[in-house]
Amino acid sequence: MPPTELELVTDDERDAADGDPAHRRDDAADDVDYRAHPERYEIGRGEEGVFKVQPYKSELLPLWGYADRETADEGGREIYERFRQYERDVDFVGMDMARKYLQMGYTRAMRYAKYSGGRKYVDGEERDPVYWADPDKREAALIYQAWLKKVRDNEGYQRLKAHHRERHG
């Protein structure tokens, strides 16, 4: 069977047609190396692209966890160490991805802290939060929040973020 027209479209052409870069689409291929092609990275909102942007996903995901305070302490510290290495390498995409993993640690842990089993919705209806449904997860969230603040307040990060936006949108 011959390839369809859709299969012959390049990533760049699809990005232009869809208006979203590969790491923000659900159908994105994981074969883009964003270290080699930082111009293809869009900062986006919140945690967008956290499971798609390679090679950073492979480097950061194994470090990330929020089961309890110890796990968050270890994960937050290791992700922050990676952030500092990316900063020394002047690798904004790596720095931003580390920020996203820290932010995801905070938001995921806080969801479990407020909602038993992490279930914010039941039968399509939003549940009322319980303060604190899981105190261990709240402690984990607060650990990630502290690491996240260090990253957001980092002058090098702010400077490279502005530079990336100027150059790549």
PyMOL commands that set and color helices and strands:
alter all, ss='L'
color gray80, all
select helices_A, chain A and resi 6-8+11-18+22-24+38-40+56-63+69-88+92-114+116-118+135-152+155-168
alter helices_A, ss='H'
color red, helices_A
select strands_A, chain A and resi 121-122+125-126
alter strands_A, ss='S'
color yellow, strands_A
deselect
rebuild
show_as cartoon
